[in-house]
Amino acid sequence: MKIPKVKFVQPLPDYMLNILYENGEERIFDVKPYIIGSWFGMLKDLNVFNTVHPAGKTVEWQDGQDIAPHELYELSNPV
């Protein structure tokens, strides 16, 4: 399965992401299960969480945290 590039990402309440892919798909991804430990735990701070931006086939935050492209796509729900 070919994973499309992320065109746009919007942080939503409750640590969710609204993701628009280049193929027109819009999906919602729950980041909460990833917000553990010292590295991903920084995302609990909404000022940090809201820095999310597209990074090729995935999304990334200001300090470099990212989600594996296949997880971001396969574990997200279509809108």
CNS distance restraints for C-alpha pairs under 8 A (distance, minus, plus):
assign (resid   3 and name CA) (resid  57 and name CA) 6.77 0.50 0.50
assign (resid   3 and name CA) (resid  69 and name CA) 7.33 0.50 0.50
assign (resid   3 and name CA) (resid  70 and name CA) 7.02 0.50 0.50
assign (resid   3 and name CA) (resid  73 and name CA) 7.16 0.50 0.50
assign (resid   4 and name CA) (resid  21 and name CA) 6.09 0.50 0.50
assign (resid   4 and name CA) (resid  22 and name CA) 6.10 0.50 0.50
assign (resid   4 and name CA) (resid  23 and name CA) 6.53 0.50 0.50
assign (resid   4 and name CA) (resid  57 and name CA) 6.08 0.50 0.50
assign (resid   5 and name CA) (resid  21 and name CA) 5.71 0.50 0.50
assign (resid   5 and name CA) (resid  22 and name CA) 5.60 0.50 0.50
assign (resid   5 and name CA) (resid  56 and name CA) 5.28 0.50 0.50
assign (resid   5 and name CA) (resid  57 and name CA) 4.04 0.50 0.50
assign (resid   5 and name CA) (resid  58 and name CA) 7.02 0.50 0.50
assign (resid   6 and name CA) (resid  19 and name CA) 6.89 0.50 0.50
assign (resid   6 and name CA) (resid  20 and name CA) 6.07 0.50 0.50
assign (resid   6 and name CA) (resid  21 and name CA) 4.46 0.50 0.50
assign (resid   6 and name CA) (resid  22 and name CA) 6.04 0.50 0.50
assign (resid   6 and name CA) (resid  54 and name CA) 5.64 0.50 0.50
assign (resid   6 and name CA) (resid  55 and name CA) 7.01 0.50 0.50
assign (resid   6 and name CA) (resid  56 and name CA) 6.02 0.50 0.50
assign (resid   6 and name CA) (resid  57 and name CA) 5.26 0.50 0.50
assign (resid   6 and name CA) (resid  58 and name CA) 6.02 0.50 0.50
assign (resid   6 and name CA) (resid  59 and name CA) 7.24 0.50 0.50
assign (resid   7 and name CA) (resid  19 and name CA) 7.73 0.50 0.50
assign (resid   7 and name CA) (resid  20 and name CA) 5.60 0.50 0.50
assign (resid   7 and name CA) (resid  21 and name CA) 5.08 0.50 0.50
assign (resid   7 and name CA) (resid  22 and name CA) 5.25 0.50 0.50
assign (resid   7 and name CA) (resid  54 and name CA) 6.49 0.50 0.50
assign (resid   8 and name CA) (resid  19 and name CA) 5.93 0.50 0.50
assign (resid   8 and name CA) (resid  20 and name CA) 5.07 0.50 0.50
assign (resid   8 and name CA) (resid  21 and name CA) 6.93 0.50 0.50
assign (resid   8 and name CA) (resid  53 and name CA) 7.37 0.50 0.50
assign (resid   8 and name CA) (resid  54 and name CA) 6.04 0.50 0.50
assign (resid   9 and name CA) (resid  17 and name CA) 6.58 0.50 0.50
assign (resid   9 and name CA) (resid  18 and name CA) 5.63 0.50 0.50
assign (resid   9 and name CA) (resid  19 and name CA) 4.51 0.50 0.50
assign (resid   9 and name CA) (resid  20 and name CA) 6.24 0.50 0.50
assign (resid   9 and name CA) (resid  52 and name CA) 7.18 0.50 0.50
assign (resid   9 and name CA) (resid  53 and name CA) 6.07 0.50 0.50
assign (resid   9 and name CA) (resid  54 and name CA) 6.22 0.50 0.50
assign (resid   9 and name CA) (resid  59 and name CA) 7.46 0.50 0.50
assign (resid  10 and name CA) (resid  17 and name CA) 5.68 0.50 0.50
assign (resid  10 and name CA) (resid  18 and name CA) 5.07 0.50 0.50
assign (resid  10 and name CA) (resid  19 and name CA) 6.53 0.50 0.50
assign (resid  10 and name CA) (resid  52 and name CA) 7.57 0.50 0.50
assign (resid  10 and name CA) (resid  53 and name CA) 7.97 0.50 0.50
assign (resid  11 and name CA) (resid  15 and name CA) 7.10 0.50 0.50
assign (resid  11 and name CA) (resid  16 and name CA) 6.17 0.50 0.50
assign (resid  11 and name CA) (resid  17 and name CA) 4.72 0.50 0.50
assign (resid  11 and name CA) (resid  18 and name CA) 6.41 0.50 0.50
assign (resid  11 and name CA) (resid  49 and name CA) 7.38 0.50 0.50
assign (resid  11 and name CA) (resid  50 and name CA) 5.80 0.50 0.50
assign (resid  11 and name CA) (resid  52 and name CA) 7.02 0.50 0.50
assign (resid  12 and name CA) (resid  16 and name CA) 4.99 0.50 0.50
assign (resid  12 and name CA) (resid  17 and name CA) 5.48 0.50 0.50
assign (resid  12 and name CA) (resid  18 and name CA) 6.77 0.50 0.50
assign (resid  14 and name CA) (resid  32 and name CA) 7.78 0.50 0.50
assign (resid  15 and name CA) (resid  30 and name CA) 6.33 0.50 0.50
assign (resid  15 and name CA) (resid  31 and name CA) 5.51 0.50 0.50
assign (resid  15 and name CA) (resid  32 and name CA) 5.80 0.50 0.50
assign (resid  15 and name CA) (resid  49 and name CA) 7.62 0.50 0.50
assign (resid  16 and name CA) (resid  28 and name CA) 6.72 0.50 0.50
assign (resid  16 and name CA) (resid  29 and name CA) 5.59 0.50 0.50
assign (resid  16 and name CA) (resid  30 and name CA) 4.58 0.50 0.50
assign (resid  16 and name CA) (resid  31 and name CA) 5.74 0.50 0.50
assign (resid  16 and name CA) (resid  32 and name CA) 7.52 0.50 0.50
assign (resid  17 and name CA) (resid  28 and name CA) 5.51 0.50 0.50
assign (resid  17 and name CA) (resid  29 and name CA) 5.08 0.50 0.50
assign (resid  17 and name CA) (resid  30 and name CA) 6.51 0.50 0.50
assign (resid  17 and name CA) (resid  31 and name CA) 7.31 0.50 0.50
assign (resid  18 and name CA) (resid  26 and name CA) 7.04 0.50 0.50
assign (resid  18 and name CA) (resid  27 and name CA) 5.88 0.50 0.50
assign (resid  18 and name CA) (resid  28 and name CA) 4.71 0.50 0.50
assign (resid  18 and name CA) (resid  29 and name CA) 6.65 0.50 0.50
assign (resid  19 and name CA) (resid  26 and name CA) 5.59 0.50 0.50
assign (resid  19 and name CA) (resid  27 and name CA) 5.19 0.50 0.50
assign (resid  19 and name CA) (resid  28 and name CA) 6.13 0.50 0.50
assign (resid  19 and name CA) (resid  29 and name CA) 7.50 0.50 0.50
assign (resid  20 and name CA) (resid  24 and name CA) 6.50 0.50 0.50
assign (resid  20 and name CA) (resid  25 and name CA) 5.84 0.50 0.50
assign (resid  20 and name CA) (resid  26 and name CA) 4.49 0.50 0.50
assign (resid  20 and name CA) (resid  27 and name CA) 6.53 0.50 0.50
assign (resid  21 and name CA) (resid  25 and name CA) 5.30 0.50 0.50
assign (resid  21 and name CA) (resid  26 and name CA) 6.34 0.50 0.50
assign (resid  25 and name CA) (resid  78 and name CA) 7.31 0.50 0.50
assign (resid  26 and name CA) (resid  78 and name CA) 5.99 0.50 0.50
assign (resid  26 and name CA) (resid  79 and name CA) 5.66 0.50 0.50
assign (resid  27 and name CA) (resid  73 and name CA) 7.93 0.50 0.50
assign (resid  27 and name CA) (resid  76 and name CA) 5.79 0.50 0.50
assign (resid  27 and name CA) (resid  77 and name CA) 5.18 0.50 0.50
assign (resid  27 and name CA) (resid  78 and name CA) 4.31 0.50 0.50
assign (resid  27 and name CA) (resid  79 and name CA) 5.26 0.50 0.50
assign (resid  28 and name CA) (resid  76 and name CA) 5.25 0.50 0.50
assign (resid  28 and name CA) (resid  77 and name CA) 5.12 0.50 0.50
assign (resid  28 and name CA) (resid  78 and name CA) 6.40 0.50 0.50
assign (resid  28 and name CA) (resid  79 and name CA) 6.60 0.50 0.50
assign (resid  29 and name CA) (resid  72 and name CA) 6.73 0.50 0.50
assign (resid  29 and name CA) (resid  75 and name CA) 6.85 0.50 0.50
assign (resid  29 and name CA) (resid  76 and name CA) 4.40 0.50 0.50
assign (resid  29 and name CA) (resid  77 and name CA) 6.54 0.50 0.50
assign (resid  30 and name CA) (resid  76 and name CA) 7.18 0.50 0.50
assign (resid  31 and name CA) (resid  35 and name CA) 6.76 0.50 0.50
assign (resid  34 and name CA) (resid  40 and name CA) 6.43 0.50 0.50
assign (resid  34 and name CA) (resid  41 and name CA) 7.94 0.50 0.50
assign (resid  35 and name CA) (resid  40 and name CA) 4.95 0.50 0.50
assign (resid  35 and name CA) (resid  41 and name CA) 4.70 0.50 0.50
assign (resid  35 and name CA) (resid  42 and name CA) 7.52 0.50 0.50
assign (resid  35 and name CA) (resid  43 and name CA) 6.24 0.50 0.50
assign (resid  35 and name CA) (resid  44 and name CA) 6.47 0.50 0.50
assign (resid  36 and name CA) (resid  40 and name CA) 5.58 0.50 0.50
assign (resid  36 and name CA) (resid  41 and name CA) 4.66 0.50 0.50
assign (resid  37 and name CA) (resid  41 and name CA) 5.12 0.50 0.50
assign (resid  38 and name CA) (resid  42 and name CA) 6.48 0.50 0.50
assign (resid  39 and name CA) (resid  65 and name CA) 7.36 0.50 0.50
assign (resid  40 and name CA) (resid  44 and name CA) 7.96 0.50 0.50
assign (resid  40 and name CA) (resid  65 and name CA) 6.60 0.50 0.50
assign (resid  42 and name CA) (resid  48 and name CA) 6.89 0.50 0.50
assign (resid  42 and name CA) (resid  49 and name CA) 7.90 0.50 0.50
assign (resid  43 and name CA) (resid  48 and name CA) 5.57 0.50 0.50
assign (resid  43 and name CA) (resid  49 and name CA) 4.72 0.50 0.50
assign (resid  44 and name CA) (resid  48 and name CA) 7.54 0.50 0.50
assign (resid  44 and name CA) (resid  49 and name CA) 6.67 0.50 0.50
assign (resid  45 and name CA) (resid  49 and name CA) 6.14 0.50 0.50
assign (resid  46 and name CA) (resid  50 and name CA) 5.79 0.50 0.50
assign (resid  47 and name CA) (resid  51 and name CA) 6.94 0.50 0.50
assign (resid  48 and name CA) (resid  52 and name CA) 7.85 0.50 0.50
assign (resid  48 and name CA) (resid  61 and name CA) 7.21 0.50 0.50
assign (resid  48 and name CA) (resid  62 and name CA) 7.03 0.50 0.50
assign (resid  49 and name CA) (resid  61 and name CA) 6.96 0.50 0.50
assign (resid  51 and name CA) (resid  61 and name CA) 5.46 0.50 0.50
assign (resid  51 and name CA) (resid  62 and name CA) 5.78 0.50 0.50
assign (resid  52 and name CA) (resid  59 and name CA) 6.48 0.50 0.50
assign (resid  52 and name CA) (resid  60 and name CA) 5.50 0.50 0.50
assign (resid  52 and name CA) (resid  61 and name CA) 4.46 0.50 0.50
assign (resid  52 and name CA) (resid  62 and name CA) 6.94 0.50 0.50
assign (resid  53 and name CA) (resid  59 and name CA) 5.53 0.50 0.50
assign (resid  53 and name CA) (resid  60 and name CA) 5.56 0.50 0.50
assign (resid  53 and name CA) (resid  61 and name CA) 6.41 0.50 0.50
assign (resid  54 and name CA) (resid  58 and name CA) 6.24 0.50 0.50
assign (resid  54 and name CA) (resid  59 and name CA) 4.52 0.50 0.50
assign (resid  54 and name CA) (resid  60 and name CA) 6.37 0.50 0.50
assign (resid  55 and name CA) (resid  59 and name CA) 4.94 0.50 0.50
assign (resid  55 and name CA) (resid  60 and name CA) 5.92 0.50 0.50
assign (resid  57 and name CA) (resid  69 and name CA) 5.58 0.50 0.50
assign (resid  58 and name CA) (resid  66 and name CA) 7.11 0.50 0.50
assign (resid  58 and name CA) (resid  67 and name CA) 6.42 0.50 0.50
assign (resid  58 and name CA) (resid  68 and name CA) 6.75 0.50 0.50
assign (resid  58 and name CA) (resid  69 and name CA) 4.86 0.50 0.50
assign (resid  58 and name CA) (resid  72 and name CA) 6.75 0.50 0.50
assign (resid  59 and name CA) (resid  66 and name CA) 5.82 0.50 0.50
assign (resid  59 and name CA) (resid  67 and name CA) 6.57 0.50 0.50
assign (resid  60 and name CA) (resid  64 and name CA) 5.96 0.50 0.50
assign (resid  60 and name CA) (resid  65 and name CA) 5.60 0.50 0.50
assign (resid  60 and name CA) (resid  66 and name CA) 4.47 0.50 0.50
assign (resid  60 and name CA) (resid  67 and name CA) 7.28 0.50 0.50
assign (resid  61 and name CA) (resid  65 and name CA) 5.33 0.50 0.50
assign (resid  61 and name CA) (resid  66 and name CA) 6.54 0.50 0.50
assign (resid  67 and name CA) (resid  71 and name CA) 6.80 0.50 0.50
assign (resid  67 and name CA) (resid  72 and name CA) 6.08 0.50 0.50
assign (resid  68 and name CA) (resid  72 and name CA) 6.18 0.50 0.50
assign (resid  69 and name CA) (resid  73 and name CA) 6.21 0.50 0.50
assign (resid  70 and name CA) (resid  74 and name CA) 5.75 0.50 0.50
assign (resid  71 and name CA) (resid  75 and name CA) 5.41 0.50 0.50
assign (resid  71 and name CA) (resid  76 and name CA) 7.81 0.50 0.50
assign (resid  72 and name CA) (resid  76 and name CA) 6.04 0.50 0.50
